[in-house]
Amino acid sequence: MDGVYVDAGARILPGDGERVTVRVEAPQVDSPTAVRYAWKSWGPAPLFNDAELPALPYAG
């Protein structure tokens, strides 16, 4: 992992009710190895679950 992060688009794919998949894509990255979400201090998180709770910040 080179530690370089770029802006990416994300789509929530249908799941089984318990789990969902978030597909993250960036055209300039051939083989992504890590994703960060809501890791900056900028406004409300734009990803919510069915209970209207925001997703927790993530880096991994």
All heavy atoms as TSV, in Angstrom:
chain	resi	resn	atom	element	x	y	z
A	1	MET	N	N	0.848	-1.170	0.000
A	1	MET	CA	C	0.000	0.000	0.000
A	1	MET	C	C	0.892	1.231	0.000
A	1	MET	O	O	1.798	1.350	0.817
A	1	MET	CB	C	-0.906	-0.063	1.227
A	1	MET	CG	C	-1.854	1.075	1.336
A	1	MET	SD	S	-3.229	0.803	2.468
A	1	MET	CE	C	-2.419	0.600	4.009
A	2	ASP	N	N	0.625	2.183	-0.913
A	2	ASP	CA	C	1.490	3.347	-1.029
A	2	ASP	C	C	1.039	4.532	-0.176
A	2	ASP	O	O	1.734	5.528	-0.083
A	2	ASP	CB	C	1.634	3.766	-2.485
A	2	ASP	CG	C	0.318	4.184	-3.118
A	2	ASP	OD1	O	-0.683	4.350	-2.395
A	2	ASP	OD2	O	0.287	4.349	-4.346
A	3	GLY	N	N	-0.143	4.468	0.445
A	3	GLY	CA	C	-0.612	5.531	1.320
A	3	GLY	C	C	-1.149	6.748	0.596
A	3	GLY	O	O	-1.428	7.763	1.212
A	4	VAL	N	N	-1.280	6.663	-0.727
A	4	VAL	CA	C	-1.837	7.763	-1.503
A	4	VAL	C	C	-3.327	7.505	-1.694
A	4	VAL	O	O	-3.724	6.462	-2.215
A	4	VAL	CB	C	-1.135	7.887	-2.874
A	4	VAL	CG1	C	-1.778	8.962	-3.719
A	4	VAL	CG2	C	0.341	8.153	-2.675
A	5	TYR	N	N	-4.144	8.455	-1.257
A	5	TYR	CA	C	-5.591	8.316	-1.386
A	5	TYR	C	C	-6.107	9.336	-2.385
A	5	TYR	O	O	-5.583	10.443	-2.479
A	5	TYR	CB	C	-6.275	8.533	-0.033
A	5	TYR	CG	C	-6.002	7.411	0.936
A	5	TYR	CD1	C	-4.883	7.423	1.758
A	5	TYR	CD2	C	-6.868	6.332	1.018
A	5	TYR	CE1	C	-4.638	6.383	2.637
A	5	TYR	CE2	C	-6.628	5.296	1.900
A	5	TYR	CZ	C	-5.509	5.333	2.705
A	5	TYR	OH	O	-5.271	4.311	3.571
A	6	VAL	N	N	-7.121	8.968	-3.150
A	6	VAL	CA	C	-7.742	9.856	-4.133
A	6	VAL	C	C	-9.251	9.863	-3.900
A	6	VAL	O	O	-9.800	8.945	-3.288
A	6	VAL	CB	C	-7.429	9.407	-5.575
A	6	VAL	CG1	C	-5.933	9.425	-5.848
A	6	VAL	CG2	C	-8.012	8.045	-5.873
A	7	ASP	N	N	-9.920	10.902	-4.388
A	7	ASP	CA	C	-11.373	10.925	-4.315
A	7	ASP	C	C	-11.932	9.796	-5.171
A	7	ASP	O	O	-11.392	9.482	-6.233
A	7	ASP	CB	C	-11.914	12.258	-4.825
A	7	ASP	CG	C	-11.622	13.418	-3.886
A	7	ASP	OD1	O	-11.350	13.154	-2.700
A	7	ASP	OD2	O	-11.669	14.559	-4.339
A	8	ALA	N	N	-12.998	9.191	-4.684
A	8	ALA	CA	C	-13.597	8.069	-5.400
A	8	ALA	C	C	-15.112	8.165	-5.318
A	8	ALA	O	O	-15.659	8.828	-4.435
A	8	ALA	CB	C	-13.122	6.744	-4.788
A	9	GLY	N	N	-15.768	7.491	-6.234
A	9	GLY	CA	C	-17.222	7.383	-6.198
A	9	GLY	C	C	-17.605	6.100	-5.482
A	9	GLY	O	O	-16.813	5.158	-5.394
A	10	ALA	N	N	-18.804	6.072	-4.945
A	10	ALA	CA	C	-19.255	4.875	-4.227
A	10	ALA	C	C	-20.716	4.605	-4.546
A	10	ALA	O	O	-21.497	5.532	-4.745
A	10	ALA	CB	C	-19.067	5.062	-2.732
A	11	ARG	N	N	-21.061	3.316	-4.605
A	11	ARG	CA	C	-22.445	2.885	-4.804
A	11	ARG	C	C	-22.768	1.836	-3.764
A	11	ARG	O	O	-21.952	0.957	-3.476
A	11	ARG	CB	C	-22.635	2.255	-6.182
A	11	ARG	CG	C	-22.506	3.218	-7.321
A	11	ARG	CD	C	-22.792	2.559	-8.661
A	11	ARG	NE	N	-21.764	1.556	-8.952
A	11	ARG	CZ	C	-22.015	0.359	-9.467
A	11	ARG	NH1	N	-23.226	-0.019	-9.747
A	11	ARG	NH2	N	-21.034	-0.477	-9.706
A	12	ILE	N	N	-23.963	1.912	-3.205
A	12	ILE	CA	C	-24.429	0.881	-2.279
A	12	ILE	C	C	-25.168	-0.164	-3.099
A	12	ILE	O	O	-26.145	0.144	-3.794
A	12	ILE	CB	C	-25.344	1.481	-1.203
A	12	ILE	CG1	C	-24.568	2.506	-0.382
A	12	ILE	CG2	C	-25.898	0.372	-0.307
A	12	ILE	CD1	C	-25.404	3.279	0.605
A	13	LEU	N	N	-24.693	-1.398	-3.053
A	13	LEU	CA	C	-25.301	-2.488	-3.796
A	13	LEU	C	C	-26.327	-3.206	-2.917
A	13	LEU	O	O	-26.203	-3.206	-1.694
A	13	LEU	CB	C	-24.220	-3.474	-4.250
A	13	LEU	CG	C	-23.086	-2.859	-5.076
A	13	LEU	CD1	C	-22.050	-3.918	-5.401
A	13	LEU	CD2	C	-23.627	-2.248	-6.354
A	14	PRO	N	N	-27.334	-3.815	-3.524
A	14	PRO	CA	C	-28.339	-4.534	-2.731
A	14	PRO	C	C	-27.693	-5.615	-1.874
A	14	PRO	O	O	-26.733	-6.260	-2.287
A	14	PRO	CB	C	-29.252	-5.161	-3.781
A	14	PRO	CG	C	-28.999	-4.410	-5.035
A	14	PRO	CD	C	-27.588	-3.910	-4.949
A	15	GLY	N	N	-28.228	-5.778	-0.677
A	15	GLY	CA	C	-27.706	-6.790	0.241
A	15	GLY	C	C	-28.809	-7.733	0.674
A	15	GLY	O	O	-29.907	-7.730	0.126
A	16	ASP	N	N	-28.523	-8.508	1.694
A	16	ASP	CA	C	-29.478	-9.502	2.182
A	16	ASP	C	C	-30.273	-9.002	3.386
A	16	ASP	O	O	-30.945	-9.771	4.053
A	16	ASP	CB	C	-28.753	-10.806	2.526
A	16	ASP	CG	C	-27.728	-10.626	3.636
A	16	ASP	OD1	O	-27.695	-9.556	4.274
A	16	ASP	OD2	O	-26.956	-11.565	3.866
A	17	GLY	N	N	-30.184	-7.710	3.695
A	17	GLY	CA	C	-30.889	-7.171	4.849
A	17	GLY	C	C	-29.969	-6.989	6.045
A	17	GLY	O	O	-30.114	-6.059	6.801
A	18	GLU	N	N	-29.039	-7.889	6.238
A	18	GLU	CA	C	-28.085	-7.801	7.344
A	18	GLU	C	C	-26.798	-7.117	6.900
A	18	GLU	O	O	-26.182	-6.395	7.660
A	18	GLU	CB	C	-27.747	-9.199	7.858
A	18	GLU	CG	C	-28.924	-9.918	8.458
A	18	GLU	CD	C	-28.886	-9.877	9.966
A	18	GLU	OE1	O	-27.798	-9.699	10.524
A	18	GLU	OE2	O	-29.944	-10.010	10.571
A	19	ARG	N	N	-26.399	-7.377	5.672
A	19	ARG	CA	C	-25.146	-6.823	5.157
A	19	ARG	C	C	-25.388	-6.201	3.794
A	19	ARG	O	O	-26.210	-6.676	3.039
A	19	ARG	CB	C	-24.112	-7.934	5.008
A	19	ARG	CG	C	-23.712	-8.562	6.313
A	19	ARG	CD	C	-22.696	-9.612	6.087
A	19	ARG	NE	N	-21.489	-8.990	5.533
A	19	ARG	CZ	C	-20.284	-9.486	5.622
A	19	ARG	NH1	N	-20.098	-10.632	6.209
A	19	ARG	NH2	N	-19.258	-8.870	5.125
A	20	VAL	N	N	-24.664	-5.159	3.514
A	20	VAL	CA	C	-24.677	-4.557	2.191
A	20	VAL	C	C	-23.237	-4.418	1.719
A	20	VAL	O	O	-22.303	-4.516	2.512
A	20	VAL	CB	C	-25.360	-3.172	2.159
A	20	VAL	CG1	C	-26.815	-3.281	2.544
A	20	VAL	CG2	C	-24.633	-2.197	3.041
A	21	THR	N	N	-23.083	-4.194	0.450
A	21	THR	CA	C	-21.766	-3.977	-0.127
A	21	THR	C	C	-21.703	-2.561	-0.653
A	21	THR	O	O	-22.631	-2.108	-1.324
A	21	THR	CB	C	-21.501	-4.975	-1.274
A	21	THR	OG1	O	-21.538	-6.298	-0.743
A	21	THR	CG2	C	-20.158	-4.722	-1.933
A	22	VAL	N	N	-20.629	-1.869	-0.341
A	22	VAL	CA	C	-20.381	-0.551	-0.894
A	22	VAL	C	C	-19.248	-0.709	-1.894
A	22	VAL	O	O	-18.138	-1.094	-1.531
A	22	VAL	CB	C	-20.004	0.476	0.199
A	22	VAL	CG1	C	-19.712	1.830	-0.429
A	22	VAL	CG2	C	-21.110	0.573	1.238
A	23	ARG	N	N	-19.544	-0.453	-3.158
A	23	ARG	CA	C	-18.522	-0.563	-4.210
A	23	ARG	C	C	-17.895	0.810	-4.402
A	23	ARG	O	O	-18.587	1.782	-4.682
A	23	ARG	CB	C	-19.126	-1.040	-5.512
A	23	ARG	CG	C	-18.084	-1.176	-6.620
A	23	ARG	CD	C	-18.662	-1.808	-7.826
A	23	ARG	NE	N	-19.214	-3.106	-7.433
A	23	ARG	CZ	C	-18.786	-4.263	-7.879
A	23	ARG	NH1	N	-17.802	-4.297	-8.734
A	23	ARG	NH2	N	-19.347	-5.369	-7.486
A	24	VAL	N	N	-16.591	0.873	-4.241
A	24	VAL	CA	C	-15.846	2.124	-4.366
A	24	VAL	C	C	-14.975	2.038	-5.606
A	24	VAL	O	O	-14.271	1.050	-5.810
A	24	VAL	CB	C	-14.983	2.367	-3.102
A	24	VAL	CG1	C	-14.200	3.655	-3.230
A	24	VAL	CG2	C	-15.854	2.377	-1.853
A	25	GLU	N	N	-15.044	3.083	-6.434
A	25	GLU	CA	C	-14.285	3.085	-7.683
A	25	GLU	C	C	-13.648	4.449	-7.915
A	25	GLU	O	O	-14.258	5.475	-7.642
A	25	GLU	CB	C	-15.209	2.772	-8.861
A	25	GLU	CG	C	-15.857	1.408	-8.769
A	25	GLU	CD	C	-16.911	1.196	-9.833
A	25	GLU	OE1	O	-17.684	2.120	-10.108
A	25	GLU	OE2	O	-16.940	0.083	-10.379
A	26	ALA	N	N	-12.424	4.415	-8.393
A	26	ALA	CA	C	-11.708	5.625	-8.810
A	26	ALA	C	C	-10.990	5.276	-10.114
A	26	ALA	O	O	-10.199	4.334	-10.149
A	26	ALA	CB	C	-10.713	6.065	-7.745
A	27	PRO	N	N	-11.274	5.995	-11.192
A	27	PRO	CA	C	-10.686	5.651	-12.493
A	27	PRO	C	C	-9.159	5.636	-12.503
A	27	PRO	O	O	-8.556	4.875	-13.247
A	27	PRO	CB	C	-11.208	6.730	-13.445
A	27	PRO	CG	C	-12.191	7.541	-12.704
A	27	PRO	CD	C	-12.128	7.169	-11.259
A	28	GLN	N	N	-8.531	6.441	-11.660
A	28	GLN	CA	C	-7.069	6.515	-11.662
A	28	GLN	C	C	-6.402	5.428	-10.815
A	28	GLN	O	O	-5.191	5.383	-10.714
A	28	GLN	CB	C	-6.597	7.909	-11.237
A	28	GLN	CG	C	-6.938	8.299	-9.820
A	28	GLN	CD	C	-8.301	8.942	-9.654
A	28	GLN	OE1	O	-9.284	8.521	-10.238
A	28	GLN	NE2	N	-8.372	9.959	-8.816
A	29	VAL	N	N	-7.196	4.526	-10.211
A	29	VAL	CA	C	-6.644	3.460	-9.371
A	29	VAL	C	C	-6.997	2.112	-9.989
A	29	VAL	O	O	-8.157	1.753	-10.089
A	29	VAL	CB	C	-7.191	3.549	-7.930
A	29	VAL	CG1	C	-6.625	2.437	-7.071
A	29	VAL	CG2	C	-6.901	4.905	-7.323
A	30	ASP	N	N	-5.975	1.367	-10.389
A	30	ASP	CA	C	-6.198	0.061	-11.012
A	30	ASP	C	C	-6.573	-1.014	-10.001
A	30	ASP	O	O	-7.495	-1.784	-10.217
A	30	ASP	CB	C	-4.948	-0.399	-11.780
A	30	ASP	CG	C	-4.683	0.474	-12.993
A	30	ASP	OD1	O	-5.649	0.975	-13.596
A	30	ASP	OD2	O	-3.504	0.662	-13.320
A	31	SER	N	N	-5.836	-1.104	-8.925
A	31	SER	CA	C	-6.053	-2.144	-7.919
A	31	SER	C	C	-6.057	-1.528	-6.530
A	31	SER	O	O	-5.034	-1.510	-5.838
A	31	SER	CB	C	-4.956	-3.210	-8.004
A	31	SER	OG	O	-4.975	-3.836	-9.248
A	32	PRO	N	N	-7.211	-1.007	-6.080
A	32	PRO	CA	C	-7.241	-0.371	-4.756
A	32	PRO	C	C	-6.946	-1.370	-3.644
A	32	PRO	O	O	-7.303	-2.537	-3.730
A	32	PRO	CB	C	-8.665	0.171	-4.646
A	32	PRO	CG	C	-9.455	-0.589	-5.645
A	32	PRO	CD	C	-8.516	-1.019	-6.715
A	33	THR	N	N	-6.268	-0.903	-2.615
A	33	THR	CA	C	-5.936	-1.769	-1.478
A	33	THR	C	C	-6.497	-1.247	-0.162
A	33	THR	O	O	-6.454	-1.947	0.839
A	33	THR	CB	C	-4.409	-1.908	-1.334
A	33	THR	OG1	O	-3.845	-0.612	-1.146
A	33	THR	CG2	C	-3.809	-2.571	-2.555
A	34	ALA	N	N	-7.013	0.001	-0.157
A	34	ALA	CA	C	-7.530	0.573	1.083
A	34	ALA	C	C	-8.595	1.614	0.769
A	34	ALA	O	O	-8.601	2.205	-0.308
A	34	ALA	CB	C	-6.398	1.212	1.882
A	35	VAL	N	N	-9.469	1.836	1.737
A	35	VAL	CA	C	-10.544	2.821	1.603
A	35	VAL	C	C	-10.647	3.581	2.916
A	35	VAL	O	O	-10.522	2.996	3.992
A	35	VAL	CB	C	-11.897	2.129	1.307
A	35	VAL	CG1	C	-13.040	3.106	1.371
A	35	VAL	CG2	C	-11.856	1.432	-0.032
A	36	ARG	N	N	-10.891	4.890	2.822
A	36	ARG	CA	C	-11.175	5.697	4.002
A	36	ARG	C	C	-12.525	6.376	3.785
A	36	ARG	O	O	-12.843	6.799	2.678
A	36	ARG	CB	C	-10.120	6.777	4.223
A	36	ARG	CG	C	-8.784	6.215	4.557
A	36	ARG	CD	C	-7.817	7.282	4.989
A	36	ARG	NE	N	-7.565	8.246	3.922
A	36	ARG	CZ	C	-6.618	9.170	3.968
A	36	ARG	NH1	N	-5.842	9.248	5.026
A	36	ARG	NH2	N	-6.441	10.011	2.985
A	37	TYR	N	N	-13.298	6.487	4.848
A	37	TYR	CA	C	-14.609	7.124	4.779
A	37	TYR	C	C	-14.767	8.048	5.981
A	37	TYR	O	O	-14.495	7.645	7.109
A	37	TYR	CB	C	-15.724	6.070	4.786
A	37	TYR	CG	C	-17.084	6.661	5.040
A	37	TYR	CD1	C	-17.742	7.354	4.038
A	37	TYR	CD2	C	-17.680	6.568	6.278
A	37	TYR	CE1	C	-18.972	7.927	4.268
A	37	TYR	CE2	C	-18.913	7.129	6.516
A	37	TYR	CZ	C	-19.549	7.808	5.507
A	37	TYR	OH	O	-20.763	8.387	5.739
A	38	ALA	N	N	-15.203	9.277	5.738
A	38	ALA	CA	C	-15.469	10.265	6.794
A	38	ALA	C	C	-14.275	10.441	7.721
A	38	ALA	O	O	-14.422	10.559	8.921
A	38	ALA	CB	C	-16.718	9.885	7.579
A	39	TRP	N	N	-13.094	10.472	7.185
A	39	TRP	CA	C	-11.894	10.581	8.001
A	39	TRP	C	C	-11.477	12.030	8.219
A	39	TRP	O	O	-10.624	12.314	9.030
A	39	TRP	CB	C	-10.747	9.796	7.377
A	39	TRP	CG	C	-10.418	10.232	6.004
A	39	TRP	CD1	C	-11.033	9.837	4.855
A	39	TRP	CD2	C	-9.431	11.174	5.615
A	39	TRP	NE1	N	-10.488	10.478	3.783
A	39	TRP	CE2	C	-9.494	11.305	4.218
A	39	TRP	CE3	C	-8.495	11.913	6.303
A	39	TRP	CZ2	C	-8.662	12.151	3.504
A	39	TRP	CZ3	C	-7.662	12.754	5.589
A	39	TRP	CH2	C	-7.759	12.860	4.197
A	40	LYS	N	N	-12.098	12.969	7.510
A	40	LYS	CA	C	-11.840	14.388	7.710
A	40	LYS	C	C	-12.916	14.981	8.601
A	40	LYS	O	O	-13.982	14.418	8.769
A	40	LYS	CB	C	-11.879	15.136	6.380
A	40	LYS	CG	C	-10.727	14.910	5.475
A	40	LYS	CD	C	-10.883	15.824	4.277
A	40	LYS	CE	C	-9.878	15.561	3.200
A	40	LYS	NZ	N	-10.111	16.408	2.034
A	41	SER	N	N	-12.673	16.145	9.092
A	41	SER	CA	C	-13.644	16.859	9.905
A	41	SER	C	C	-14.437	17.785	8.980
A	41	SER	O	O	-14.147	18.963	8.865
A	41	SER	CB	C	-12.896	17.654	10.957
A	41	SER	OG	O	-13.622	17.742	12.118
A	42	TRP	N	N	-15.394	17.243	8.272
A	42	TRP	CA	C	-16.159	18.058	7.314
A	42	TRP	C	C	-17.635	17.681	7.351
A	42	TRP	O	O	-18.032	16.671	6.846
A	42	TRP	CB	C	-15.656	17.895	5.893
A	42	TRP	CG	C	-15.570	16.482	5.435
A	42	TRP	CD1	C	-14.475	15.678	5.486
A	42	TRP	CD2	C	-16.615	15.655	4.883
A	42	TRP	NE1	N	-14.756	14.422	5.019
A	42	TRP	CE2	C	-16.081	14.378	4.641
A	42	TRP	CE3	C	-17.947	15.852	4.591
A	42	TRP	CZ2	C	-16.817	13.331	4.109
A	42	TRP	CZ3	C	-18.683	14.797	4.064
A	42	TRP	CH2	C	-18.103	13.568	3.820
A	43	GLY	N	N	-18.449	18.387	7.959
A	43	GLY	CA	C	-19.891	18.202	7.898
A	43	GLY	C	C	-20.391	16.804	8.189
A	43	GLY	O	O	-19.630	15.917	8.555
A	44	PRO	N	N	-21.682	16.597	8.011
A	44	PRO	CA	C	-22.282	15.295	8.325
A	44	PRO	C	C	-21.867	14.207	7.328
A	44	PRO	O	O	-21.617	14.490	6.164
A	44	PRO	CB	C	-23.786	15.565	8.229
A	44	PRO	CG	C	-23.896	16.750	7.329
A	44	PRO	CD	C	-22.642	17.553	7.525
A	45	ALA	N	N	-21.789	12.995	7.810
A	45	ALA	CA	C	-21.456	11.852	6.960
A	45	ALA	C	C	-22.625	11.591	6.003
A	45	ALA	O	O	-23.771	11.577	6.428
A	45	ALA	CB	C	-21.185	10.630	7.813
A	46	PRO	N	N	-22.366	11.386	4.714
A	46	PRO	CA	C	-23.446	11.211	3.744
A	46	PRO	C	C	-23.931	9.767	3.577
A	46	PRO	O	O	-24.682	9.485	2.658
A	46	PRO	CB	C	-22.832	11.732	2.443
A	46	PRO	CG	C	-21.375	11.407	2.594
A	46	PRO	CD	C	-21.071	11.559	4.070
A	47	LEU	N	N	-23.523	8.863	4.433
A	47	LEU	CA	C	-23.923	7.459	4.313
A	47	LEU	C	C	-24.688	7.059	5.565
A	47	LEU	O	O	-24.168	7.151	6.678
A	47	LEU	CB	C	-22.690	6.566	4.140
A	47	LEU	CG	C	-22.936	5.068	4.019
A	47	LEU	CD1	C	-23.805	4.745	2.813
A	47	LEU	CD2	C	-21.611	4.334	3.928
A	48	PHE	N	N	-25.939	6.623	5.385
A	48	PHE	CA	C	-26.807	6.273	6.507
A	48	PHE	C	C	-27.371	4.872	6.321
A	48	PHE	O	O	-27.538	4.403	5.204
A	48	PHE	CB	C	-27.978	7.270	6.601
A	48	PHE	CG	C	-27.542	8.658	6.926
A	48	PHE	CD1	C	-27.166	9.538	5.942
A	48	PHE	CD2	C	-27.499	9.083	8.236
A	48	PHE	CE1	C	-26.753	10.818	6.240
A	48	PHE	CE2	C	-27.088	10.363	8.556
A	48	PHE	CZ	C	-26.717	11.238	7.546
A	49	ASN	N	N	-27.722	4.224	7.428
A	49	ASN	CA	C	-28.361	2.911	7.351
A	49	ASN	C	C	-29.877	3.078	7.379
A	49	ASN	O	O	-30.394	4.201	7.378
A	49	ASN	CB	C	-27.853	1.989	8.471
A	49	ASN	CG	C	-28.261	2.465	9.847
A	49	ASN	OD1	O	-29.105	3.342	10.013
A	49	ASN	ND2	N	-27.650	1.882	10.864
A	50	ASP	N	N	-30.610	1.977	7.404
A	50	ASP	CA	C	-32.078	2.025	7.393
A	50	ASP	C	C	-32.662	2.682	8.633
A	50	ASP	O	O	-33.794	3.156	8.617
A	50	ASP	CB	C	-32.660	0.621	7.250
A	50	ASP	CG	C	-32.436	0.057	5.857
A	50	ASP	OD1	O	-32.202	0.847	4.922
A	50	ASP	OD2	O	-32.493	-1.175	5.708
A	51	ALA	N	N	-31.915	2.720	9.729
A	51	ALA	CA	C	-32.379	3.359	10.961
A	51	ALA	C	C	-32.010	4.846	10.984
A	51	ALA	O	O	-32.154	5.498	12.000
A	51	ALA	CB	C	-31.785	2.658	12.169
A	52	GLU	N	N	-31.510	5.355	9.832
A	52	GLU	CA	C	-31.097	6.757	9.694
A	52	GLU	C	C	-29.911	7.130	10.576
A	52	GLU	O	O	-29.720	8.283	10.925
A	52	GLU	CB	C	-32.268	7.706	9.973
A	52	GLU	CG	C	-33.435	7.538	9.017
A	52	GLU	CD	C	-33.049	7.819	7.565
A	52	GLU	OE1	O	-32.301	8.761	7.321
A	52	GLU	OE2	O	-33.500	7.075	6.684
A	53	LEU	N	N	-29.095	6.141	10.930
A	53	LEU	CA	C	-27.872	6.390	11.691
A	53	LEU	C	C	-26.711	6.504	10.721
A	53	LEU	O	O	-26.609	5.702	9.788
A	53	LEU	CB	C	-27.625	5.253	12.692
A	53	LEU	CG	C	-28.681	5.090	13.773
A	53	LEU	CD1	C	-28.416	3.823	14.570
A	53	LEU	CD2	C	-28.718	6.304	14.672
A	54	PRO	N	N	-25.812	7.463	10.921
A	54	PRO	CA	C	-24.687	7.608	10.003
A	54	PRO	C	C	-23.677	6.479	10.170
A	54	PRO	O	O	-23.499	5.950	11.264
A	54	PRO	CB	C	-24.071	8.954	10.382
A	54	PRO	CG	C	-24.474	9.165	11.797
A	54	PRO	CD	C	-25.804	8.478	11.966
A	55	ALA	N	N	-23.027	6.137	9.072
A	55	ALA	CA	C	-21.956	5.139	9.131
A	55	ALA	C	C	-20.786	5.721	9.920
A	55	ALA	O	O	-20.543	6.930	9.898
A	55	ALA	CB	C	-21.511	4.765	7.720
A	56	LEU	N	N	-20.079	4.878	10.599
A	56	LEU	CA	C	-18.915	5.314	11.384
A	56	LEU	C	C	-17.752	5.602	10.458
A	56	LEU	O	O	-17.629	4.997	9.386
A	56	LEU	CB	C	-18.519	4.213	12.370
A	56	LEU	CG	C	-19.552	3.880	13.427
A	56	LEU	CD1	C	-19.090	2.689	14.250
A	56	LEU	CD2	C	-19.806	5.075	14.324
A	57	PRO	N	N	-16.853	6.523	10.839
A	57	PRO	CA	C	-15.641	6.746	10.046
A	57	PRO	C	C	-14.859	5.448	9.896
A	57	PRO	O	O	-14.889	4.597	10.787
A	57	PRO	CB	C	-14.850	7.762	10.882
A	57	PRO	CG	C	-15.883	8.445	11.710
A	57	PRO	CD	C	-16.919	7.401	11.996
A	58	TYR	N	N	-14.173	5.303	8.790
A	58	TYR	CA	C	-13.491	4.055	8.491
A	58	TYR	C	C	-12.203	4.315	7.745
A	58	TYR	O	O	-12.156	5.161	6.873
A	58	TYR	CB	C	-14.392	3.165	7.636
A	58	TYR	CG	C	-13.738	1.881	7.225
A	58	TYR	CD1	C	-13.675	0.805	8.068
A	58	TYR	CD2	C	-13.154	1.768	5.978
A	58	TYR	CE1	C	-13.062	-0.369	7.704
A	58	TYR	CE2	C	-12.529	0.601	5.595
A	58	TYR	CZ	C	-12.484	-0.464	6.460
A	58	TYR	OH	O	-11.863	-1.608	6.087
A	59	ALA	N	N	-11.164	3.593	8.094
A	59	ALA	CA	C	-9.914	3.581	7.339
A	59	ALA	C	C	-9.380	2.166	7.409
A	59	ALA	O	O	-9.227	1.608	8.481
A	59	ALA	CB	C	-8.902	4.563	7.927
A	60	GLY	N	N	-9.178	1.561	6.278
A	60	GLY	CA	C	-8.674	0.199	6.306
A	60	GLY	C	C	-8.356	-0.334	4.964
A	60	GLY	O	O	-8.556	0.264	3.969
